[in-house]
Amino acid sequence: MQTAPTSAATSSGAPLTLDDLFRRTVLRQPDAIALIDPPNKHRVTGTQPQKLTFAQADQAVSAIAARFVEAGLPPGSIIALQMPNTIEFALTVLAALRAGLVAALLPQLWRQSE
């Protein structure tokens, strides 16, 4: 009986990152749906729900990551994210990782007093 590998690595032997896995999927299935907003997105954000393919999501992730770099955030910087569960949240987390940042995910219901 075969078992699944316990870890994945790049050709250099380094462990795969979430961004590595995402980029692999972009190459394999660029036109497959990657992200879907919740149906109630309009109620939460005022914008309509959308769907993105892996290729579209990859473009957005690269653009957001570039903005982080342009803003002067060096790799290893910690950024706090407090966002609703939407496509933008997933894109921002992936972009932070691509830019070498550490994403500190804060519950959306937390307020300033907490």
N, CA, C and O atoms as a Tinker XYZ file with bonds, in Angstrom:
   456  protein
     1  N      0.840000   -1.181000    0.000000    73     2
     2  CA     0.000000    0.000000    0.000000    64     1     3
     3  C      0.883000    1.242000    0.000000    63     2     4     5
     4  O      1.815000    1.361000    0.795000    81     3
     5  N      0.574000    2.157000   -0.900000    73     3     6
     6  CA     1.344000    3.397000   -0.974000    64     5     7
     7  C      0.755000    4.431000   -0.030000    63     6     8     9
     8  O     -0.457000    4.506000    0.168000    81     7
     9  N      1.639000    5.219000    0.542000    73     7    10
    10  CA     1.183000    6.315000    1.389000    64     9    11
    11  C      1.578000    7.623000    0.739000    63    10    12    13
    12  O      2.533000    7.693000   -0.034000    81    11
    13  N      0.837000    8.638000    1.062000    73    11    14
    14  CA     1.137000    9.966000    0.526000    64    13    15
    15  C      2.425000   10.479000    1.145000    63    14    16    17
    16  O      2.712000   10.197000    2.308000    81    15
    17  N      3.207000   11.235000    0.370000    73    15    18
    18  CA     4.425000   11.813000    0.946000    64    17    19
    19  C      4.069000   12.748000    2.091000    63    18    20    21
    20  O      3.038000   13.421000    2.070000    81    19
    21  N      4.939000   12.773000    3.085000    73    19    22
    22  CA     4.673000   13.617000    4.248000    64    21    23
    23  C      5.043000   15.070000    4.003000    63    22    24    25
    24  O      4.552000   15.959000    4.699000    81    23
    25  N      5.905000   15.323000    3.023000    73    23    26
    26  CA     6.248000   16.706000    2.712000    64    25    27
    27  C      6.607000   16.802000    1.244000    63    26    28    29
    28  O      6.999000   15.816000    0.619000    81    27
    29  N      6.471000   17.976000    0.713000    73    27    30
    30  CA     6.822000   18.226000   -0.681000    64    29    31
    31  C      7.994000   19.193000   -0.694000    63    30    32    33
    32  O      8.167000   20.000000    0.219000    81    31
    33  N      8.793000   19.095000   -1.748000    73    31    34
    34  CA     9.961000   19.970000   -1.832000    64    33    35
    35  C     10.160000   20.423000   -3.268000    63    34    36    37
    36  O      9.687000   19.790000   -4.212000    81    35
    37  N     10.863000   21.521000   -3.409000    73    35    38
    38  CA    11.234000   22.022000   -4.724000    64    37    39
    39  C     12.403000   21.197000   -5.244000    63    38    40    41
    40  O     12.925000   20.337000   -4.534000    81    39
    41  N     12.816000   21.455000   -6.480000    73    39    42
    42  CA    13.945000   20.714000   -7.053000    64    41    43
    43  C     15.237000   20.960000   -6.269000    63    42    44    45
    44  O     16.141000   20.125000   -6.286000    81    43
    45  N     15.324000   22.103000   -5.584000    73    43    46
    46  CA    16.516000   22.395000   -4.778000    64    45    47
    47  C     16.464000   21.724000   -3.407000    63    46    48    49
    48  O     17.425000   21.794000   -2.641000    81    47
    49  N     15.337000   21.070000   -3.098000    73    47    50
    50  CA    15.193000   20.419000   -1.807000    64    49    51
    51  C     14.507000   21.274000   -0.762000    63    50    52    53
    52  O     14.189000   20.792000    0.325000    81    51
    53  N     14.274000   22.548000   -1.082000    73    51    54
    54  CA    13.584000   23.437000   -0.140000    64    53    55
    55  C     12.106000   23.041000   -0.064000    63    54    56    57
    56  O     11.534000   22.609000   -1.065000    81    55
    57  N     11.488000   23.180000    1.102000    73    55    58
    58  CA    10.064000   22.861000    1.214000    64    57    59
    59  C      9.232000   23.759000    0.296000    63    58    60    61
    60  O      9.559000   24.927000    0.086000    81    59
    61  N      8.165000   23.198000   -0.239000    73    59    62
    62  CA     7.256000   23.987000   -1.062000    64    61    63
    63  C      6.470000   24.957000   -0.193000    63    62    64    65
    64  O      6.068000   24.623000    0.922000    81    63
    65  N      6.259000   26.143000   -0.706000    73    63    66
    66  CA     5.428000   27.132000   -0.025000    64    65    67
    67  C      4.018000   27.062000   -0.598000    63    66    68    69
    68  O      3.785000   26.422000   -1.623000    81    67
    69  N      3.097000   27.715000    0.062000    73    67    70
    70  CA     1.738000   27.807000   -0.461000    64    69    71
    71  C      1.756000   28.476000   -1.832000    63    70    72    73
    72  O      1.016000   28.073000   -2.730000    81    71
    73  N      2.595000   29.492000   -1.996000    73    71    74
    74  CA     2.688000   30.166000   -3.292000    64    73    75
    75  C      3.248000   29.229000   -4.358000    63    74    76    77
    76  O      2.798000   29.271000   -5.503000    81    75
    77  N      4.219000   28.384000   -4.010000    73    75    78
    78  CA     4.733000   27.393000   -4.963000    64    77    79
    79  C      3.609000   26.479000   -5.443000    63    78    80    81
    80  O      3.478000   26.222000   -6.640000    81    79
    81  N      2.810000   25.995000   -4.515000    73    79    82
    82  CA     1.702000   25.108000   -4.869000    64    81    83
    83  C      0.670000   25.832000   -5.728000    63    82    84    85
    84  O      0.144000   25.268000   -6.687000    81    83
    85  N      0.384000   27.080000   -5.378000    73    83    86
    86  CA    -0.566000   27.875000   -6.159000    64    85    87
    87  C     -0.047000   28.061000   -7.583000    63    86    88    89
    88  O     -0.792000   27.871000   -8.544000    81    87
    89  N      1.225000   28.431000   -7.721000    73    87    90
    90  CA     1.805000   28.650000   -9.058000    64    89    91
    91  C      1.822000   27.365000   -9.884000    63    90    92    93
    92  O      1.622000   27.410000  -11.098000    81    91
    93  N      2.056000   26.237000   -9.249000    73    91    94
    94  CA     1.998000   24.955000   -9.969000    64    93    95
    95  C      0.604000   24.735000  -10.551000    63    94    96    97
    96  O      0.456000   24.301000  -11.694000    81    95
    97  N     -0.399000   25.036000   -9.759000    73    95    98
    98  CA    -1.768000   24.857000  -10.228000    64    97    99
    99  C     -2.088000   25.839000  -11.343000    63    98   100   101
   100  O     -2.803000   25.491000  -12.282000    81    99
   101  N     -1.571000   27.059000  -11.258000    73    99   102
   102  CA    -1.756000   28.044000  -12.330000    64   101   103
   103  C     -1.213000   27.479000  -13.639000    63   102   104   105
   104  O     -1.856000   27.604000  -14.681000    81   103
   105  N     -0.043000   26.864000  -13.593000    73   103   106
   106  CA     0.561000   26.295000  -14.803000    64   105   107
   107  C     -0.230000   25.108000  -15.340000    63   106   108   109
   108  O     -0.344000   24.927000  -16.552000    81   107
   109  N     -0.771000   24.306000  -14.439000    73   107   110
   110  CA    -1.496000   23.097000  -14.849000    64   109   111
   111  C     -2.920000   23.382000  -15.311000    63   110   112   113
   112  O     -3.409000   22.760000  -16.254000    81   111
   113  N     -3.581000   24.319000  -14.649000    73   111   114
   114  CA    -5.003000   24.567000  -14.922000    64   113   115
   115  C     -5.308000   26.061000  -14.904000    63   114   116   117
   116  O     -6.086000   26.507000  -14.060000    81   115
   117  N     -4.729000   26.842000  -15.797000    73   115   118
   118  CA    -4.912000   28.290000  -15.738000    64   117   119
   119  C     -6.362000   28.746000  -15.881000    63   118   120   121
   120  O     -6.741000   29.784000  -15.340000    81   119
   121  N     -7.169000   27.983000  -16.601000    73   119   122
   122  CA    -8.548000   28.402000  -16.846000    64   121   123
   123  C     -9.559000   27.796000  -15.879000    63   122   124   125
   124  O    -10.755000   28.066000  -15.985000    81   123
   125  N     -9.094000   26.988000  -14.949000    73   123   126
   126  CA    -9.992000   26.416000  -13.944000    64   125   127
   127  C    -10.358000   27.489000  -12.921000    63   126   128   129
   128  O     -9.571000   28.395000  -12.650000    81   127
   129  N    -11.544000   27.377000  -12.366000    73   127   130
   130  CA   -11.985000   28.330000  -11.345000    64   129   131
   131  C    -11.166000   28.110000  -10.071000    63   130   132   133
   132  O    -11.078000   26.996000   -9.555000    81   131
   133  N    -10.578000   29.183000   -9.587000    73   131   134
   134  CA    -9.742000   29.124000   -8.383000    64   133   135
   135  C    -10.466000   29.652000   -7.157000    63   134   136   137
   136  O    -10.372000   29.073000   -6.075000    81   135
   137  N    -11.185000   30.746000   -7.324000    73   135   138
   138  CA   -11.807000   31.425000   -6.187000    64   137   139
   139  C    -13.232000   31.833000   -6.537000    63   138   140   141
   140  O    -13.508000   32.281000   -7.650000    81   139
   141  N    -14.129000   31.672000   -5.572000    73   139   142
   142  CA   -15.526000   32.066000   -5.740000    64   141   143
   143  C    -15.939000   32.834000   -4.491000    63   142   144   145
   144  O    -15.746000   32.369000   -3.368000    81   143
   145  N    -16.508000   34.011000   -4.704000    73   143   146
   146  CA   -17.006000   34.807000   -3.582000    64   145   147
   147  C    -18.253000   34.168000   -2.980000    63   146   148   149
   148  O    -18.959000   33.416000   -3.651000    81   147
   149  N    -18.521000   34.473000   -1.711000    73   147   150
   150  CA   -19.771000   34.003000   -1.113000    64   149   151
   151  C    -20.953000   34.738000   -1.749000    63   150   152   153
   152  O    -20.809000   35.881000   -2.181000    81   151
   153  N    -22.115000   34.093000   -1.808000    73   151   154
   154  CA   -23.272000   34.728000   -2.444000    64   153   155
   155  C    -23.720000   36.014000   -1.745000    63   154   156   157
   156  O    -24.349000   36.865000   -2.375000    81   155
   157  N    -23.410000   36.170000   -0.461000    73   155   158
   158  CA   -23.830000   37.366000    0.277000    64   157   159
   159  C    -22.779000   38.476000    0.256000    63   158   160   161
   160  O    -22.844000   39.391000    1.077000    81   159
   161  N    -21.831000   38.417000   -0.646000    73   159   162
   162  CA   -20.754000   39.412000   -0.683000    64   161   163
   163  C    -21.301000   40.835000   -0.769000    63   162   164   165
   164  O    -20.774000   41.740000   -0.123000    81   163
   165  N    -22.348000   41.037000   -1.557000    73   163   166
   166  CA   -22.897000   42.386000   -1.719000    64   165   167
   167  C    -23.354000   42.952000   -0.378000    63   166   168   169
   168  O    -23.149000   44.134000   -0.099000    81   167
   169  N    -23.965000   42.122000    0.441000    73   167   170
   170  CA   -24.438000   42.581000    1.755000    64   169   171
   171  C    -23.266000   42.973000    2.654000    63   170   172   173
   172  O    -23.377000   43.898000    3.458000    81   171
   173  N    -22.163000   42.279000    2.516000    73   171   174
   174  CA   -21.002000   42.503000    3.384000    64   173   175
   175  C    -20.124000   43.648000    2.888000    63   174   176   177
   176  O    -19.652000   44.457000    3.688000    81   175
   177  N    -19.901000   43.724000    1.572000    73   175   178
   178  CA   -18.934000   44.688000    1.031000    64   177   179
   179  C    -19.529000   45.724000    0.090000    63   178   180   181
   180  O    -18.887000   46.731000   -0.212000    81   179
   181  N    -20.750000   45.486000   -0.375000    73   179   182
   182  CA   -21.350000   46.407000   -1.341000    64   181   183
   183  C    -20.955000   46.115000   -2.776000    63   182   184   185
   184  O    -21.357000   46.842000   -3.684000    81   183
   185  N    -20.176000   45.069000   -2.999000    73   183   186
   186  CA   -19.783000   44.689000   -4.356000    64   185   187
   187  C    -20.352000   43.311000   -4.687000    63   186   188   189
   188  O    -20.646000   42.514000   -3.796000    81   187
   189  N    -20.499000   43.050000   -5.970000    73   187   190
   190  CA   -21.098000   41.802000   -6.422000    64   189   191
   191  C    -20.116000   40.635000   -6.299000    63   190   192   193
   192  O    -18.908000   40.817000   -6.452000    81   191
   193  N    -20.640000   39.438000   -6.021000    73   191   194
   194  CA   -19.783000   38.258000   -5.993000    64   193   195
   195  C    -19.156000   38.021000   -7.367000    63   194   196   197
   196  O    -19.736000   38.354000   -8.400000    81   195
   197  N    -17.973000   37.447000   -7.352000    73   195   198
   198  CA   -17.301000   37.138000   -8.611000    64   197   199
   199  C    -16.588000   35.799000   -8.511000    63   198   200   201
   200  O    -16.472000   35.213000   -7.434000    81   199
   201  N    -16.115000   35.329000   -9.657000    73   199   202
   202  CA   -15.308000   34.112000   -9.746000    64   201   203
   203  C    -14.030000   34.477000  -10.478000    63   202   204   205
   204  O    -14.045000   35.297000  -11.396000    81   203
   205  N    -12.929000   33.869000  -10.075000    73   203   206
   206  CA   -11.654000   34.086000  -10.757000    64   205   207
   207  C    -11.037000   32.745000  -11.130000    63   206   208   209
   208  O    -11.101000   31.784000  -10.363000    81   207
   209  N    -10.442000   32.692000  -12.311000    73   207   210
   210  CA    -9.663000   31.522000  -12.702000    64   209   211
   211  C     -8.306000   31.595000  -12.008000    63   210   212   213
   212  O     -7.951000   32.614000  -11.417000    81   211
   213  N     -7.561000   30.504000  -12.090000    73   211   214
   214  CA    -6.218000   30.517000  -11.517000    64   213   215
   215  C     -5.344000   31.570000  -12.190000    63   214   216   217
   216  O     -4.564000   32.245000  -11.519000    81   215
   217  N     -5.466000   31.718000  -13.513000    73   215   218
   218  CA    -4.658000   32.722000  -14.220000    64   217   219
   219  C     -5.031000   34.130000  -13.774000    63   218   220   221
   220  O     -4.148000   34.958000  -13.548000    81   219
   221  N     -6.324000   34.414000  -13.644000    73   219   222
   222  CA    -6.758000   35.739000  -13.190000    64   221   223
   223  C     -6.303000   35.999000  -11.761000    63   222   224   225
   224  O     -5.833000   37.091000  -11.440000    81   223
   225  N     -6.444000   35.003000  -10.914000    73   223   226
   226  CA    -6.023000   35.154000   -9.520000    64   225   227
   227  C     -4.518000   35.376000   -9.434000    63   226   228   229
   228  O     -4.058000   36.197000   -8.641000    81   227
   229  N     -3.752000   34.658000  -10.237000    73   227   230
   230  CA    -2.299000   34.815000  -10.233000    64   229   231
   231  C     -1.899000   36.228000  -10.639000    63   230   232   233
   232  O     -0.993000   36.813000  -10.045000    81   231
   233  N     -2.566000   36.774000  -11.640000    73   231   234
   234  CA    -2.288000   38.162000  -12.058000    64   233   235
   235  C     -2.570000   39.126000  -10.916000    63   234   236   237
   236  O     -1.774000   40.023000  -10.642000    81   235
   237  N     -3.706000   38.940000  -10.252000    73   235   238
   238  CA    -4.076000   39.823000   -9.147000    64   237   239
   239  C     -3.089000   39.687000   -7.989000    63   238   240   241
   240  O     -2.693000   40.689000   -7.394000    81   239
   241  N     -2.694000   38.469000   -7.669000    73   239   242
   242  CA    -1.733000   38.236000   -6.584000    64   241   243
   243  C     -0.417000   38.938000   -6.892000    63   242   244   245
   244  O      0.161000   39.587000   -6.019000    81   243
   245  N      0.058000   38.812000   -8.125000    73   243   246
   246  CA     1.315000   39.473000   -8.505000    64   245   247
   247  C      1.204000   40.987000   -8.392000    63   246   248   249
   248  O      2.139000   41.647000   -7.938000    81   247
   249  N      0.068000   41.541000   -8.802000    73   247   250
   250  CA    -0.126000   42.993000   -8.733000    64   249   251
   251  C     -0.146000   43.477000   -7.281000    63   250   252   253
   252  O      0.467000   44.494000   -6.956000    81   251
   253  N     -0.842000   42.756000   -6.417000    73   251   254
   254  CA    -0.905000   43.151000   -5.004000    64   253   255
   255  C      0.470000   42.996000   -4.352000    63   254   256   257
   256  O      0.892000   43.862000   -3.585000    81   255
   257  N      1.167000   41.903000   -4.650000    73   255   258
   258  CA     2.515000   41.695000   -4.098000    64   257   259
   259  C      3.443000   42.825000   -4.525000    63   258   260   261
   260  O      4.248000   43.305000   -3.727000    81   259
   261  N      3.334000   43.249000   -5.779000    73   259   262
   262  CA     4.164000   44.361000   -6.269000    64   261   263
   263  C      3.862000   45.640000   -5.500000    63   262   264   265
   264  O      4.771000   46.420000   -5.214000    81   263
   265  N      2.602000   45.864000   -5.164000    73   263   266
   266  CA     2.234000   47.061000   -4.386000    64   265   267
   267  C      2.845000   47.011000   -2.990000    63   266   268   269
   268  O      3.298000   48.034000   -2.477000    81   267
   269  N      2.860000   45.840000   -2.377000    73   267   270
   270  CA     3.510000   45.699000   -1.066000    64   269   271
   271  C      4.989000   46.074000   -1.159000    63   270   272   273
   272  O      5.508000   46.794000   -0.307000    81   271
   273  N      5.658000   45.584000   -2.193000    73   271   274
   274  CA     7.084000   45.878000   -2.384000    64   273   275
   275  C      7.277000   47.366000   -2.654000    63   274   276   277
   276  O      8.172000   47.989000   -2.082000    81   275
   277  N      6.437000   47.946000   -3.530000    73   275   278
   278  CA     6.523000   49.381000   -3.840000    64   277   279
   279  C      6.294000   50.239000   -2.603000    63   278   280   281
   280  O      6.837000   51.339000   -2.497000    81   279
   281  N      5.490000   49.737000   -1.670000    73   279   282
   282  CA     5.219000   50.476000   -0.434000    64   281   283
   283  C      6.408000   50.433000    0.523000    63   282   284   285
   284  O      6.394000   51.086000    1.566000    81   283
   285  N      7.435000   49.662000    0.165000    73   283   286
   286  CA     8.642000   49.619000    0.983000    64   285   287
   287  C      8.647000   48.566000    2.068000    63   286   288   289
   288  O      9.476000   48.616000    2.976000    81   287
   289  N      7.730000   47.609000    1.989000    73   287   290
   290  CA     7.697000   46.554000    3.004000    64   289   291
   291  C      8.766000   45.507000    2.696000    63   290   292   293
   292  O      8.665000   44.801000    1.693000    81   291
   293  N      9.788000   45.398000    3.544000    73   291   294
   294  CA    10.839000   44.408000    3.284000    64   293   295
   295  C     10.349000   42.998000    3.628000    63   294   296   297
   296  O      9.447000   42.834000    4.450000    81   295
   297  N     10.946000   41.983000    2.997000    73   295   298
   298  CA    10.589000   40.607000    3.344000    64   297   299
   299  C     10.723000   40.380000    4.847000    63   298   300   301
   300  O     11.647000   40.878000    5.490000    81   299
   301  N      9.788000   39.624000    5.383000    73   299   302
   302  CA     9.780000   39.348000    6.814000    64   301   303
   303  C      8.907000   40.302000    7.604000    63   302   304   305
   304  O      8.640000   40.064000    8.781000    81   303
   305  N      8.452000   41.393000    6.967000    73   303   306
   306  CA     7.562000   42.330000    7.655000    64   305   307
   307  C      6.240000   41.639000    7.973000    63   306   308   309
   308  O      5.756000   40.802000    7.211000    81   307
   309  N      5.680000   42.003000    9.097000    73   307   310
   310  CA     4.386000   41.452000    9.508000    64   309   311
   311  C      3.307000   42.454000    9.141000    63   310   312   313
   312  O      3.394000   43.632000    9.488000    81   311
   313  N      2.285000   41.975000    8.435000    73   311   314
   314  CA     1.141000   42.836000    8.129000    64   313   315
   315  C     -0.109000   42.204000    8.736000    63   314   316   317
   316  O     -0.304000   40.991000    8.656000    81   315
   317  N     -0.942000   43.026000    9.334000    73   315   318
   318  CA    -2.194000   42.555000    9.920000    64   317   319
   319  C     -3.293000   42.670000    8.877000    63   318   320   321
   320  O     -3.426000   43.700000    8.216000    81   319
   321  N     -4.075000   41.615000    8.731000    73   319   322
   322  CA    -5.183000   41.600000    7.780000    64   321   323
   323  C     -6.472000   41.304000    8.529000    63   322   324   325
   324  O     -6.576000   40.320000    9.261000    81   323
   325  N     -7.446000   42.173000    8.331000    73   323   326
   326  CA    -8.765000   41.980000    8.917000    64   325   327
   327  C     -9.768000   42.238000    7.800000    63   326   328   329
   328  O    -10.138000   43.382000    7.536000    81   327
   329  N    -10.200000   41.179000    7.155000    73   327   330
   330  CA   -11.031000   41.292000    5.962000    64   329   331
   331  C    -12.143000   40.251000    6.009000    63   330   332   333
   332  O    -12.013000   39.221000    6.671000    81   331
   333  N    -13.248000   40.529000    5.294000    73   331   334
   334  CA   -14.291000   39.507000    5.193000    64   333   335
   335  C    -13.812000   38.339000    4.331000    63   334   336   337
   336  O    -12.836000   38.456000    3.590000    81   335
   337  N    -14.501000   37.235000    4.437000    73   335   338
   338  CA   -14.150000   36.018000    3.712000    64   337   339
   339  C    -14.574000   36.151000    2.246000    63   338   340   341
   340  O    -15.610000   35.630000    1.832000    81   339
   341  N    -13.749000   36.860000    1.474000    73   339   342
   342  CA   -14.024000   37.119000    0.064000    64   341   343
   343  C    -12.791000   36.781000   -0.761000    63   342   344   345
   344  O    -11.737000   36.442000   -0.223000    81   343
   345  N    -12.941000   36.880000   -2.063000    73   343   346
   346  CA   -11.810000   36.661000   -2.962000    64   345   347
   347  C    -10.655000   37.589000   -2.600000    63   346   348   349
   348  O     -9.497000   37.171000   -2.611000    81   347
   349  N    -10.957000   38.827000   -2.283000    73   347   350
   350  CA    -9.904000   39.796000   -1.965000    64   349   351
   351  C     -9.058000   39.350000   -0.773000    63   350   352   353
   352  O     -7.853000   39.599000   -0.732000    81   351
   353  N     -9.688000   38.697000    0.185000    73   351   354
   354  CA    -8.952000   38.185000    1.343000    64   353   355
   355  C     -7.932000   37.137000    0.899000    63   354   356   357
   356  O     -6.758000   37.218000    1.260000    81   355
   357  N     -8.378000   36.161000    0.121000    73   355   358
   358  CA    -7.472000   35.109000   -0.353000    64   357   359
   359  C     -6.350000   35.691000   -1.203000    63   358   360   361
   360  O     -5.193000   35.295000   -1.062000    81   359
   361  N     -6.686000   36.631000   -2.086000    73   359   362
   362  CA    -5.672000   37.256000   -2.940000    64   361   363
   363  C     -4.638000   38.005000   -2.106000    63   362   364   365
   364  O     -3.443000   37.947000   -2.395000    81   363
   365  N     -5.091000   38.701000   -1.083000    73   363   366
   366  CA    -4.188000   39.495000   -0.249000    64   365   367
   367  C     -3.254000   38.602000    0.563000    63   366   368   369
   368  O     -2.070000   38.908000    0.702000    81   367
   369  N     -3.777000   37.506000    1.097000    73   367   370
   370  CA    -2.924000   36.569000    1.842000    64   369   371
   371  C     -1.869000   35.975000    0.917000    63   370   372   373
   372  O     -0.690000   35.932000    1.269000    81   371
   373  N     -2.279000   35.517000   -0.260000    73   371   374
   374  CA    -1.318000   34.953000   -1.213000    64   373   375
   375  C     -0.292000   35.995000   -1.645000    63   374   376   377
   376  O      0.889000   35.680000   -1.791000    81   375
   377  N     -0.734000   37.231000   -1.849000    73   375   378
   378  CA     0.189000   38.300000   -2.257000    64   377   379
   379  C      1.200000   38.598000   -1.157000    63   378   380   381
   380  O      2.379000   38.814000   -1.437000    81   379
   381  N      0.747000   38.610000    0.082000    73   379   382
   382  CA     1.672000   38.842000    1.197000    64   381   383
   383  C      2.744000   37.758000    1.218000    63   382   384   385
   384  O      3.928000   38.052000    1.380000    81   383
   385  N      2.332000   36.520000    1.054000    73   383   386
   386  CA     3.294000   35.419000    1.044000    64   385   387
   387  C      4.245000   35.538000   -0.138000    63   386   388   389
   388  O      5.445000   35.299000    0.004000    81   387
   389  N      3.722000   35.906000   -1.303000    73   387   390
   390  CA     4.569000   36.048000   -2.498000    64   389   391
   391  C      5.597000   37.157000   -2.292000    63   390   392   393
   392  O      6.720000   37.058000   -2.787000    81   391
   393  N      5.229000   38.202000   -1.575000    73   391   394
   394  CA     6.143000   39.316000   -1.321000    64   393   395
   395  C      7.095000   39.023000   -0.161000    63   394   396   397
   396  O      7.933000   39.859000    0.180000    81   395
   397  N      6.970000   37.843000    0.443000    73   395   398
   398  CA     7.852000   37.478000    1.546000    64   397   399
   399  C      7.421000   38.044000    2.880000    63   398   400   401
   400  O      8.214000   38.101000    3.821000    81   399
   401  N      6.170000   38.464000    2.969000    73   399   402
   402  CA     5.653000   39.048000    4.201000    64   401   403
   403  C      5.009000   37.978000    5.068000    63   402   404   405
   404  O      4.727000   36.871000    4.609000    81   403
   405  N      4.783000   38.323000    6.316000    73   403   406
   406  CA     4.088000   37.445000    7.247000    64   405   407
   407  C      2.708000   38.043000    7.473000    63   406   408   409
   408  O      2.583000   39.177000    7.935000    81   407
   409  N      1.674000   37.280000    7.145000    73   407   410
   410  CA     0.301000   37.769000    7.299000    64   409   411
   411  C     -0.232000   37.363000    8.669000    63   410   412   413
   412  O     -0.337000   36.176000    8.978000    81   411
   413  N     -0.566000   38.360000    9.484000    73   411   414
   414  CA    -1.212000   38.118000   10.775000    64   413   415
   415  C     -2.708000   38.285000   10.546000    63   414   416   417
   416  O     -3.187000   39.398000   10.327000    81   415
   417  N     -3.439000   37.185000   10.598000    73   415   418
   418  CA    -4.863000   37.204000   10.280000    64   417   419
   419  C     -5.670000   37.515000   11.535000    63   418   420   421
   420  O     -5.632000   36.767000   12.512000    81   419
   421  N     -6.392000   38.615000   11.496000    73   419   422
   422  CA    -7.190000   39.051000   12.637000    64   421   423
   423  C     -8.659000   38.732000   12.392000    63   422   424   425
   424  O     -9.149000   38.932000   11.280000    81   423
   425  N     -9.373000   38.243000   13.401000    73   423   426
   426  CA   -10.798000   37.979000   13.223000    64   425   427
   427  C    -11.535000   39.249000   12.795000    63   426   428   429
   428  O    -11.262000   40.339000   13.297000    81   427
   429  N    -12.457000   39.092000   11.875000    73   427   430
   430  CA   -13.179000   40.251000   11.365000    64   429   431
   431  C    -14.015000   40.932000   12.446000    63   430   432   433
   432  O    -14.256000   42.137000   12.373000    81   431
   433  N    -14.453000   40.186000   13.429000    73   431   434
   434  CA   -15.300000   40.773000   14.465000    64   433   435
   435  C    -14.519000   41.525000   15.538000    63   434   436   437
   436  O    -15.116000   42.208000   16.371000    81   435
   437  N    -13.193000   41.407000   15.527000    73   435   438
   438  CA   -12.398000   42.183000   16.482000    64   437   439
   439  C    -12.560000   43.662000   16.192000    63   438   440   441
   440  O    -12.660000   44.070000   15.035000    81   439
   441  N    -12.586000   44.446000   17.226000    73   439   442
   442  CA   -12.700000   45.897000   17.089000    64   441   443
   443  C    -11.494000   46.558000   17.747000    63   442   444   445
   444  O    -10.663000   45.879000   18.350000    81   443
   445  N    -11.399000   47.859000   17.635000    73   443   446
   446  CA   -10.254000   48.610000   18.137000    64   445   447
   447  C    -10.008000   48.341000   19.617000    63   446   448   449
   448  O     -8.857000   48.274000   20.049000    81   447
   449  N    -11.069000   48.188000   20.395000    73   447   450
   450  CA   -10.920000   47.987000   21.840000    64   449   451
   451  C    -10.261000   46.654000   22.183000    63   450   452   453
   452  O     -9.788000   46.466000   23.304000    81   451
   453  N    -10.229000   45.738000   21.235000    73   451   454
   454  CA    -9.653000   44.426000   21.516000    64   453   455
   455  C     -8.208000   44.404000   21.112000    63   454   456
   456  O     -7.539000   43.382000   21.267000    81   455
